[in-house]
Amino acid sequence: MPFHNFRIWRGRLPHWRADSVTYFVTFRHRRALDEGERALLLRHLIKPDGRRWDLQIVCVLPEQTDLIFRVLESPSGAPYELSEIVEKAKAKSGKLIIKKTGERFPPFYAESYDRIIRDEVELEQRWQEIFEGPTAHELAEDPEEYPGLWVAGAPA
């Protein structure tokens, strides 16, 4: 599958970027987040939806957060950088959590794992894994009842 404007950069992890692709992103938390902290992070992740990215699904679990989305183009025509969107949401919610708890560092690791989703089969598999995350981690019997799960087009 050829990608348009494909490039790779490396932090601790390799990061592939291309235009007009769907990404799966996951990041771990340094510690388990309580319900209020998960709600705060979810709000900051949903906020840029429709402006900087088309978020399809996001699930904030106590130990990790998983998302699927497509990055949108900025007014200049270049796509937004996905790490800026994700890291900005983590930074904003992390600062508020630090302020509340008095911790020294935000409860999220600095780097996220991201992957370009290659085809519809992988998209369906990843989407289903995220959707079923709350039941797999025994946080809810029905994923739709879990407050840390957001699905595009579902009632808020």
Buried (B, 14 or more C-beta within 10 A) or exposed (E): EEBEEEEEEEEEEEBBBBEEBBBBBBBBBBEEBEEEBBBBBBBBBBBBBEEBBBBBBBBBBBEBBBBBBBBBEEEEEEBBBBBEBBBBBBBBBBEBBBEEEEEEEBBBBEBBBBBBBEEEEBBEEBBEBBBEBBBEBEBBEEBEEBEBBBBBEEEE
